[in-house]
Amino acid sequence: MFSLKDKLTFVNIDQDYLKYLHENCSEVFYKPIGYDNKPYIGILINEDENKYVIPLSSAKEKHKFWNNVEEDRFLIYEISNKKPLSKNAVFKENPDGTIEQIFSVIDLKKMLPIKDGLYTRVDLTTNPQDSVETRNYKNLMNKEFAFCLKILPLIIQKANELYDKQISTGKIANFCCDFRLLEEKSKEYPTK
């Protein structure tokens, strides 16, 4: 049974560790370039003392057609009365005329085990010396963080359901990480 360890935090994962897990389970998110700052929701811990993190994935056009909540994922969005100004924004119009701007997806199928020493906490504090791009990114992550806080019990509940179902049946759903295999590989991976 997963529970939250300490307070909710966003973390970045060591890229060599992600590559190692990806080589053992192709469903682990990994790209050799551009994933250094990919945030994960962390850190959940289960009764076997395995720590897990859940990736956030950037919004894509296909997400406009997804439900806001599914058994294995959540859309992180903001409701407003006007269309986003950014040309890259992903949004859907509701029947009542409101706009849901989709920021990212919490993808429970891609959660993975993590060990101490293989992650760093993401600093969400904006600083005067931050570039405009960094400030905008931190503002986005702060919106995502606030959204996650509001639905945290549901995230943990659905993470438990997905994990328990896979472990008890031994069946790995399509596009889902193999949690048991990743736990074994994580234990074998040397900490820095």
C-alpha positions as CSV (number, residue, x, y, z in Angstrom):
1,M,0.0,0.0,0.0
2,F,1.5,3.3,-1.1
3,S,1.5,6.4,1.1
4,L,3.3,9.7,0.8
5,K,6.7,10.0,2.4
6,D,7.0,13.3,4.0
7,K,5.5,16.2,1.9
8,L,4.6,16.2,-1.7
9,T,7.6,17.1,-3.8
10,F,8.7,17.2,-7.4
11,V,12.0,15.5,-8.2
12,N,14.4,15.0,-11.2
13,I,15.8,11.5,-11.7
14,D,19.4,10.6,-12.5
15,Q,19.5,10.1,-16.2
16,D,21.9,7.1,-16.0
17,Y,19.4,5.4,-13.7
18,L,16.5,6.1,-16.1
19,K,18.5,4.7,-19.0
20,Y,19.3,1.6,-17.1
21,L,15.6,1.0,-16.2
22,H,14.5,1.8,-19.8
23,E,17.0,-0.8,-21.1
24,N,15.2,-3.4,-18.8
25,C,11.7,-2.2,-19.4
26,S,11.0,-0.2,-22.5
27,E,7.9,1.5,-20.9
28,V,10.1,3.6,-18.7
29,F,10.2,7.2,-20.0
30,Y,13.7,7.9,-21.2
31,K,15.2,10.1,-23.9
32,P,19.0,10.7,-24.2
33,I,18.4,14.4,-24.6
34,G,15.9,16.7,-23.0
35,Y,14.8,14.7,-20.0
36,D,17.3,16.1,-17.5
37,N,14.6,18.4,-16.0
38,K,11.6,16.1,-16.5
39,P,9.7,16.3,-13.2
40,Y,8.3,13.3,-11.4
41,I,5.8,13.4,-8.5
42,G,7.5,11.9,-5.5
43,I,7.9,10.2,-3.3
44,L,5.5,7.4,-2.6
45,I,6.5,4.5,-0.5
46,N,4.9,1.1,-0.2
47,E,4.8,-1.5,2.6
48,D,7.8,-3.2,1.2
49,E,9.8,0.0,1.7
50,N,10.0,0.5,-2.1
51,K,10.0,4.2,-3.0
52,Y,8.2,5.2,-6.2
53,V,7.9,8.3,-8.3
54,I,5.2,9.1,-10.9
55,P,6.2,11.0,-14.1
56,L,4.5,14.1,-15.4
57,S,4.3,14.2,-19.2
58,S,3.8,17.4,-21.2
59,A,0.5,18.0,-22.7
60,K,0.0,16.9,-26.3
61,E,-2.8,17.4,-28.8
62,K,-4.1,13.8,-28.2
63,H,-4.8,14.7,-24.6
64,K,-7.6,17.0,-25.7
65,F,-9.7,13.9,-26.4
66,W,-9.0,12.2,-23.0
67,N,-11.1,12.3,-19.9
68,N,-9.7,14.4,-17.1
69,V,-9.5,11.3,-14.8
70,E,-8.9,7.7,-15.9
71,E,-8.0,4.6,-13.9
72,D,-4.3,5.1,-14.7
73,R,-3.8,8.8,-15.4
74,F,-5.0,12.3,-14.7
75,L,-4.9,15.4,-16.8
76,I,-3.5,18.5,-15.0
77,Y,-5.5,21.5,-16.3
78,E,-6.7,25.0,-15.5
79,I,-10.2,26.3,-16.4
80,S,-10.6,29.8,-17.7
81,N,-13.0,31.8,-19.8
82,K,-10.5,32.6,-22.6
83,K,-8.4,30.7,-24.9
84,P,-4.7,30.5,-24.0
85,L,-2.5,33.0,-25.7
86,S,0.4,30.6,-26.5
87,K,0.3,29.0,-29.9
88,N,1.6,25.7,-28.3
89,A,-1.1,25.6,-25.6
90,V,-3.2,22.4,-25.6
91,F,-6.8,23.1,-24.6
92,K,-10.3,21.9,-25.1
93,E,-13.6,23.9,-25.1
94,N,-16.3,22.8,-22.7
95,P,-20.0,22.9,-23.6
96,D,-20.5,25.7,-21.1
97,G,-18.0,27.9,-23.0
98,T,-15.1,27.5,-20.5
99,I,-11.7,26.5,-21.7
100,E,-9.6,23.7,-20.1
101,Q,-5.9,24.4,-20.7
102,I,-4.1,21.1,-20.3
103,F,-0.6,21.5,-18.8
104,S,0.4,17.9,-18.4
105,V,-0.5,14.3,-17.6
106,I,0.1,12.3,-14.4
107,D,0.9,8.9,-15.9
108,L,0.5,6.2,-13.2
109,K,1.4,3.4,-15.7
110,K,4.9,4.8,-15.9
111,M,5.6,5.1,-12.2
112,L,8.9,3.6,-11.2
113,P,10.9,2.7,-8.1
114,I,13.6,5.1,-7.0
115,K,16.4,4.9,-4.4
116,D,18.0,7.6,-2.3
117,G,20.9,9.3,-4.1
118,L,19.3,8.9,-7.5
119,Y,17.0,12.0,-7.4
120,T,17.1,15.7,-6.6
121,R,14.2,17.9,-5.4
122,V,13.0,20.4,-7.9
123,D,13.3,24.0,-6.7
124,L,9.9,25.6,-7.5
125,T,10.9,29.0,-6.0
126,T,11.2,31.8,-8.5
127,N,14.2,34.0,-8.1
128,P,15.0,37.4,-9.5
129,Q,18.0,36.0,-11.4
130,D,15.9,33.4,-13.2
131,S,15.6,33.8,-16.9
132,V,12.1,34.5,-18.3
133,E,12.0,30.9,-19.6
134,T,13.0,29.5,-16.2
135,R,10.5,31.7,-14.4
136,N,7.7,30.6,-16.8
137,Y,8.7,26.9,-16.3
138,K,8.6,27.3,-12.5
139,N,5.2,29.0,-12.7
140,L,3.9,26.1,-14.7
141,M,5.3,23.6,-12.3
142,N,3.8,25.5,-9.4
143,K,0.4,25.3,-11.1
144,E,1.0,21.5,-11.6
145,F,2.1,21.2,-8.0
146,A,-1.0,23.0,-6.6
147,F,-3.2,20.8,-8.8
148,C,-1.5,17.6,-7.5
149,L,-2.0,18.7,-3.9
150,K,-5.7,19.0,-4.5
151,I,-6.1,15.5,-5.8
152,L,-3.3,13.8,-3.9
153,P,-5.5,11.2,-2.0
154,L,-7.0,10.1,-5.4
155,I,-3.5,9.9,-7.0
156,I,-2.3,7.6,-4.2
157,Q,-5.5,5.6,-4.3
158,K,-5.2,5.0,-8.1
159,A,-1.5,4.2,-7.8
160,N,-2.3,1.6,-5.2
161,E,-5.1,0.0,-7.3
162,L,-2.8,-0.2,-10.4
163,Y,0.2,-1.5,-8.5
164,D,-1.8,-4.0,-6.5
165,K,-3.7,-5.3,-9.5
166,Q,-0.4,-5.9,-11.4
167,I,1.4,-7.5,-8.5
168,S,-1.6,-9.8,-7.5
169,T,-2.4,-11.0,-11.0
170,G,1.1,-10.9,-12.6
171,K,-0.5,-9.3,-15.7
172,I,1.1,-6.2,-17.0
173,A,-1.4,-3.9,-18.8
174,N,-0.5,-2.4,-22.2
175,F,1.9,0.5,-22.0
176,C,2.5,-0.1,-18.3
177,C,5.9,-0.5,-16.6
178,D,6.7,-4.0,-15.1
179,F,6.8,-2.9,-11.4
180,R,8.2,-6.2,-10.1
181,L,11.0,-6.3,-12.7
182,L,11.9,-2.6,-12.1
183,E,12.0,-3.2,-8.3
184,E,14.5,-6.0,-8.8
185,K,16.6,-3.9,-11.2
186,S,16.5,-0.9,-8.9
187,K,17.9,-3.1,-6.1
188,E,20.8,-4.2,-8.3
189,Y,21.6,-0.6,-9.4
190,P,24.5,0.9,-7.4
191,T,23.8,4.1,-5.6
192,K,26.1,7.0,-6.1
